[in-house]
């Protein structure tokens, strides 16, 4: 497969595995990583060999959110011009079954990336959360919209409004995760399932995925549009700057509602 800097892609027959490889930042999702994920998925599909894909973060972490050093450089205008929404759309447009194999933290953008997948297999050490509220912002890549569809209003509201995490068993009970396994077996189970899926009719797989998405995402587009506008607007707030600065400086933020 092609060479990348932030990811590694492996092809095992009809199954593509994408490894997130920024361990020094707990796989923080910077622009380049999202662009590489989108490119790897598109290249695999265009090649015609792949029938199912997996995204895997490693034994200890899936992805602990967006790259805040990168985000802190963007004001409201910068957010409007940010290419990341385009990368998220390209990932979401992957027409074949996509599995997220999650160990450790799947937070913020990491949780949103997991929710882009059709199936989530989680290790027992996995934790899911949308903690953006702690930075004075809200989810900006579908978190508020997909999470509420996955786990329901009450739990989604608790997670988004409090910033609290849920463990793998809670995520499974709520419907965010399809099954939980031992962390050392998460990727193995995802690969086993991917090969089972890949053995099915490619045409039927594409149509089945599209039908499932239609059922799940009815009226999602308007919700995503609202969410993105709110996310961009908050880029101009003092609280957003304070939240990110406090995180980078490892101190408690002092929000003033401005």
C-alpha positions in Angstrom: 0.0 0.0 0.0 1.0 3.7 -0.2 3.5 5.2 2.2 2.0 7.6 4.8 3.4 9.5 7.8 0.5 9.4 10.3 -1.0 6.0 9.4 0.1 2.6 8.2 -2.1 0.6 5.8 -2.0 -3.2 5.4 -3.9 -5.3 2.9 -4.8 -8.9 3.9 -6.7 -10.2 0.9 -9.9 -8.3 0.7 -9.5 -6.6 4.2 -7.7 -3.3 4.6 -6.4 -2.4 8.1 -5.5 1.3 8.8 -3.2 1.8 11.9 -3.2 5.2 13.5 0.4 5.9 14.2 1.0 9.1 16.3 1.6 7.4 19.7 3.5 10.4 21.0 0.3 12.4 20.9 -2.1 9.5 21.7 -3.1 9.5 18.0 -4.4 13.1 18.1 -6.2 13.7 14.8 -4.4 16.4 13.0 -5.3 17.4 9.5 -2.7 15.2 7.9 -3.9 12.1 9.7 -7.5 12.7 8.6 -6.4 13.4 5.0 -4.3 10.1 5.0 -7.2 8.1 6.4 -9.5 9.5 3.7 -6.9 8.8 1.0 -6.2 5.3 2.1 -9.9 4.4 2.1 -10.5 5.9 -1.3 -7.4 4.3 -2.8 -8.4 0.9 -1.5 -11.9 1.2 -2.9 -10.7 2.5 -6.3 -8.3 -0.5 -6.5 -11.3 -2.9 -6.4 -9.6 -5.5 -4.1 -11.0 -4.3 -0.8 -14.4 -5.4 0.5 -14.1 -4.3 4.2 -11.8 -2.0 6.1 -10.7 -1.6 9.7 -9.3 1.4 11.6 -7.2 0.6 14.6 -5.4 2.8 17.0 -3.2 0.3 18.9 -3.3 -1.7 22.2 -3.5 1.3 24.5 -5.3 4.1 22.7 -7.6 4.6 19.7 -7.5 8.4 19.4 -7.6 10.9 22.2 -9.2 13.7 20.2 -8.2 16.5 17.8 -4.7 18.0 17.8 -5.2 21.0 20.1 -1.9 22.5 19.2 -3.1 22.7 15.6 -6.6 23.8 16.6 -5.3 26.6 18.9 -3.9 28.4 15.9 -7.3 28.8 14.3 -9.7 31.7 14.9 -13.2 31.8 13.6 -12.1 32.6 10.0 -9.5 29.8 10.2 -12.2 27.4 11.3 -14.4 28.4 8.3 -11.5 27.7 5.9 -10.4 24.5 7.7 -10.2 21.5 5.4 -11.1 19.0 8.1 -14.8 18.9 7.4 -14.0 17.8 3.9 -11.8 14.9 5.2 -14.6 13.8 7.5 -17.0 13.7 4.6 -14.7 11.7 2.5 -14.3 9.1 5.3 -18.0 9.0 5.8 -18.5 8.4 2.1 -16.5 5.2 2.1 -19.0 2.9 0.4 -17.8 -0.4 1.9 -18.2 -1.8 5.5 -15.9 -0.1 8.0 -15.0 -1.4 11.4 -13.4 0.5 14.2 -11.3 -1.6 16.6 -11.0 0.5 19.8 -8.7 0.0 22.7 -8.2 2.7 25.3 -9.4 6.3 24.8 -11.7 7.2 22.0 -12.4 10.8 22.9 -13.6 13.9 21.0 -12.6 13.4 17.4 -11.5 9.8 18.3 -15.1 9.0 19.4 -16.4 10.7 16.3 -14.0 8.7 14.1 -15.2 5.5 15.8 -18.8 6.5 15.1 -18.0 6.9 11.4 -17.5 3.1 11.3 -20.4 0.8 10.7 -19.3 -1.5 13.5 -17.3 -0.8 16.6 -15.4 -3.6 18.4 -14.0 -2.5 21.7 -11.5 -3.8 24.1 -12.6 -4.0 27.8 -10.2 -1.1 28.5 -11.9 1.3 26.0 -13.4 4.6 27.1 -15.6 6.8 24.9 -16.3 10.5 25.4 -17.0 13.9 23.9 -15.2 16.1 26.4 -15.1 19.2 24.2 -17.3 21.1 26.7 -14.3 21.2 29.0 -12.5 23.3 26.4 -15.4 25.7 26.0 -16.5 24.2 22.7 -18.8 21.5 21.4 -18.2 18.4 19.2 -17.4 19.6 15.7 -17.3 16.4 13.5 -20.7 14.9 14.2 -20.4 14.0 17.8 -23.6 15.6 19.0 -25.6 14.2 16.1 -24.3 10.7 15.7 -23.9 10.0 19.5 -27.6 10.8 20.2 -28.6 8.5 17.4 -26.4 5.7 18.8 -27.0 5.9 22.5 -30.2 7.9 22.9 -30.9 11.4 24.2 -30.3 11.0 27.9 -26.9 9.3 27.8 -25.7 11.5 24.8 -26.7 14.6 26.6 -24.9 13.5 29.8 -21.7 12.8 27.8 -21.7 16.0 25.8 -22.9 18.3 28.5 -20.7 16.9 31.3 -17.7 15.7 29.3 -17.7 12.4 31.2 -16.6 9.2 29.6 -18.3 5.8 29.4 -16.6 2.5 29.6 -16.8 -0.3 27.0 -19.5 -2.3 28.7 -21.7 0.8 29.1 -21.0 1.7 25.4 -22.0 -1.8 24.4 -25.2 -1.8 26.5 -26.2 1.6 25.0 -25.6 0.5 21.4 -22.4 2.5 20.6 -20.4 -0.7 20.5 -21.4 -4.1 19.1 -19.2 -6.3 21.2 -16.5 -6.2 23.9 -13.4 -8.3 23.9 -10.1 -8.6 25.7 -7.8 -5.7 24.6 -5.2 -8.0 23.1 -7.9 -9.6 21.0 -9.6 -6.5 19.7 -7.8 -6.3 16.4 -8.0 -10.1 15.9 -11.7 -10.1 16.4 -12.2 -7.1 14.1 -10.2 -8.9 11.4 -12.1 -12.1 11.9 -15.4 -10.2 11.4 -14.0 -8.2 8.5 -13.1 -11.4 6.6 -16.6 -12.8 7.3 -18.1 -9.7 5.9 -15.7 -9.6 2.9 -16.8 -13.1 1.9 -20.3 -11.7 1.1 -21.4 -10.2 -2.3 -19.6 -6.9 -2.9 -22.7 -5.5 -4.5 -25.0 -6.6 -1.7 -22.5 -5.2 0.9 -22.6 -1.7 -0.7 -26.3 -1.7 -1.0 -26.8 -3.0 2.6 -24.5 -0.4 4.0 -26.3 2.3 2.1 -29.7 1.1 3.3 -28.5 1.0 6.9 -27.1 4.5 6.6 -30.4 5.8 5.2 -32.2 4.3 8.2 -29.7 5.8 10.7 -28.9 9.2 9.2 -32.3 10.5 8.2 -32.2 14.3 8.6 -28.6 14.1 9.8 -27.4 16.6 7.3 -29.3 19.5 8.8 -28.1 18.5 12.3 -24.5 18.4 11.1 -24.8 21.8 9.4 -26.1 23.3 12.7 -23.4 21.7 14.7 -20.7 22.9 12.4 -22.0 26.5 12.5 -22.1 26.4 16.3 -18.6 24.9 16.5 -17.2 27.7 14.2 -19.0 30.4 16.2 -17.4 29.2 19.4 -14.0 29.6 17.8 -14.4 33.3 18.4 -15.1 33.0 22.2 -12.7 33.8 25.0 -13.8 30.6 26.8 -12.6 28.6 23.8 -9.2 30.2 24.0 -9.1 29.7 27.8 -10.1 26.1 27.6 -7.4 25.2 25.1 -4.7 27.3 26.8 -5.6 25.7 30.2 -5.4 22.2 28.7 -2.0 22.9 27.1 -0.7 24.5 30.3 -2.1 21.6 32.4 -4.2 23.8 34.7 -7.9 24.2 35.5 -9.7 26.5 33.1 -11.5 29.6 34.3 -14.5 30.1 32.0 -16.3 33.5 32.0 -19.1 33.0 29.5 -17.6 35.3 26.9 
